[in-house]
Amino acid sequence: MTDKNFSGQVAIITGAGQGIGFEIARQLAFNGVSVILNDIDQDLAAEAAAAIEKQNGICFAMAGDASDVDFIQHLVDEAVAKFGKLTIAIANAGITTFGKFLDYRPESLQKIMNLNLYGSFFLTQKAALQMKKQGDGGSILLMSSVTGHQAHENLTAYGMTKAGLNMLAKSLVIELSPFNVNINTIAPGATLTERTLMDVEYLETWSRITPMGKPATVEDIANAALFFVSPASRHITGQSLVIDGGWTAMSPSPY
Ligand SMILES: NC(=O)c1ccc[n+]([C@@H]2O[C@H](COP(=O)([O-])OP(=O)(O)OC[C@H]3O[C@@H](n4cnc5c(N)ncnc54)[C@H](O)[C@@H]3O)[C@@H](O)[C@H]2O)c1
């Protein structure tokens, strides 16, 4: 994509020590955005930021729990202290837990709700308050999933959190549009990451059942993310874009 002008932009992205978040952070920095890169794993955060800086990007690691509201406020404050403002917030951190609804444990639900919903909700709130204060707009992107759009076996709780993010973005067009802040979600399908590739059959299985013949790469997802936080998408808000090689249009089961 060549129509992105990110000059002077400052971004926070959570859960970006590896996987999709890392690639979004890398591409943002490559396009001139000053990035605050968060991960709960201190080593991963430091290594990821160092790798981006080695490629001449501006990237500052902040290790911490993206579901902790005090830490989220600290992320926003640090962005402003280091780079003078915050113009982009990406709530990428999310966990995936599989399990049957009839067996699902309260502590598992609490854990997934805490990061996927609570953490994303409060990053959105703290970032939006800062953007409102600055008076110059901004972009917020939430990381949904195909499972937030349609049913997927053993992912009821996860899918519920991701569907909640789609509704959060839609609802916030009312309160955030007056401040020129747009908010959208992207909804990846099967994507090749360090985590998903731990399943040795992942690539073969999803290549077989995805109409485009393969799962997404992290670059496929980052391309869409950058569009949604770029000036090119200023008039798009409250939307969710599915990036799945056609899988949800057809929905074949992997089993
Ligand atoms: N990979 C996929 O196939 C896929 C598909 C659809 C949606 N998603 C969503 O995309 C996002 C990124 O997925 P991924 O597979 O790249 O991620 P991942 O599972 O590889 O995790 C990315 C990072 O998040 C960090 N993390 C975990 N808990 C955290 C916390 N509380 N605070 C801060 N960081 C934390 C981890 O240390 C890890 O480095 C998630 O929200 C996920 O639900 C992924």
The ligand as an SDF file (V2000), in Angstrom:
LIG
                    3D

 44 48  0  0  0  0  0  0  0  0999 V2000
   -3.2640  -16.1240   15.0720 N   0  0  0  0  0  0  0  0  0  0  0  0
   -4.5090  -16.2810   14.6300 C   0  0  0  0  0  0  0  0  0  0  0  0
   -4.7980  -17.2160   13.8700 O   0  0  0  0  0  0  0  0  0  0  0  0
   -5.5780  -15.2950   15.0440 C   0  0  0  0  0  0  0  0  0  0  0  0
   -6.8350  -15.3740   14.3920 C   0  0  0  0  0  0  0  0  0  0  0  0
   -7.8240  -14.4670   14.7600 C   0  0  0  0  0  0  0  0  0  0  0  0
   -7.5820  -13.5110   15.7290 C   0  0  0  0  0  0  0  0  0  0  0  0
   -6.3600  -13.4620   16.3420 N   0  0  0  0  0  0  0  0  0  0  0  0
   -6.1600  -12.4320   17.3600 C   0  0  0  0  0  0  0  0  0  0  0  0
   -5.0510  -11.6490   17.0080 O   0  0  0  0  0  0  0  0  0  0  0  0
   -4.3780  -11.2110   18.1980 C   0  0  0  0  0  0  0  0  0  0  0  0
   -2.9210  -11.6280   18.1360 C   0  0  0  0  0  0  0  0  0  0  0  0
   -2.8730  -13.0290   17.9460 O   0  0  0  0  0  0  0  0  0  0  0  0
   -1.4990  -13.8200   17.7960 P   0  0  0  0  0  0  0  0  0  0  0  0
   -1.8680  -15.2210   17.4300 O   0  0  0  0  0  0  0  0  0  0  0  0
   -0.5780  -13.0490   16.9500 O   0  0  0  0  0  0  0  0  0  0  0  0
   -1.0080  -13.6980   19.3020 O   0  0  0  0  0  0  0  0  0  0  0  0
   -0.1670  -14.6580   20.2850 P   0  0  0  0  0  0  0  0  0  0  0  0
   -1.0390  -15.6520   20.9390 O   0  0  0  0  0  0  0  0  0  0  0  0
    1.0220  -15.1310   19.5560 O   0  0  0  0  0  0  0  0  0  0  0  0
    0.1990  -13.6030   21.4360 O   0  0  0  0  0  0  0  0  0  0  0  0
    0.8200  -12.3890   21.1080 C   0  0  0  0  0  0  0  0  0  0  0  0
    1.4790  -11.8610   22.3560 C   0  0  0  0  0  0  0  0  0  0  0  0
    0.5300  -11.4510   23.3520 O   0  0  0  0  0  0  0  0  0  0  0  0
    1.2170  -11.5140   24.5870 C   0  0  0  0  0  0  0  0  0  0  0  0
    0.2810  -11.4370   25.7190 N   0  0  0  0  0  0  0  0  0  0  0  0
   -0.4630  -12.4340   26.2440 C   0  0  0  0  0  0  0  0  0  0  0  0
   -1.1650  -11.9800   27.3010 N   0  0  0  0  0  0  0  0  0  0  0  0
   -0.8780  -10.6600   27.4280 C   0  0  0  0  0  0  0  0  0  0  0  0
   -1.2770   -9.6390   28.3310 C   0  0  0  0  0  0  0  0  0  0  0  0
   -2.1300   -9.8940   29.3430 N   0  0  0  0  0  0  0  0  0  0  0  0
   -0.7680   -8.3860   28.1760 N   0  0  0  0  0  0  0  0  0  0  0  0
    0.1160   -8.1200   27.1870 C   0  0  0  0  0  0  0  0  0  0  0  0
    0.5370   -9.0500   26.2980 N   0  0  0  0  0  0  0  0  0  0  0  0
    0.0500  -10.3050   26.4220 C   0  0  0  0  0  0  0  0  0  0  0  0
    1.9960  -12.8130   24.5020 C   0  0  0  0  0  0  0  0  0  0  0  0
    3.1130  -12.8210   25.3840 O   0  0  0  0  0  0  0  0  0  0  0  0
    2.4110  -12.8480   23.0260 C   0  0  0  0  0  0  0  0  0  0  0  0
    3.7330  -12.4050   22.8320 O   0  0  0  0  0  0  0  0  0  0  0  0
   -5.1550  -11.8160   19.3750 C   0  0  0  0  0  0  0  0  0  0  0  0
   -6.0840  -10.8750   19.8600 O   0  0  0  0  0  0  0  0  0  0  0  0
   -5.8670  -12.9920   18.7350 C   0  0  0  0  0  0  0  0  0  0  0  0
   -7.0480  -13.3280   19.4360 O   0  0  0  0  0  0  0  0  0  0  0  0
   -5.3480  -14.3300   16.0210 C   0  0  0  0  0  0  0  0  0  0  0  0
  1  2  1  0
  2  3  2  0
  2  4  1  0
  4  5  1  0
  4 44  2  0
  5  6  2  0
  6  7  1  0
  7  8  2  0
  8  9  1  0
  8 44  1  0
  9 10  1  0
  9 42  1  0
 10 11  1  0
 11 12  1  0
 11 40  1  0
 12 13  1  0
 13 14  1  0
 14 15  2  0
 14 16  1  0
 14 17  1  0
 17 18  1  0
 18 19  2  0
 18 20  1  0
 18 21  1  0
 21 22  1  0
 22 23  1  0
 23 24  1  0
 23 38  1  0
 24 25  1  0
 25 26  1  0
 25 36  1  0
 26 27  1  0
 26 35  1  0
 27 28  2  0
 28 29  1  0
 29 30  1  0
 29 35  2  0
 30 31  1  0
 30 32  2  0
 32 33  1  0
 33 34  2  0
 34 35  1  0
 36 37  1  0
 36 38  1  0
 38 39  1  0
 40 41  1  0
 40 42  1  0
 42 43  1  0
M  CHG  2   8   1  16  -1
M  END
$$$$
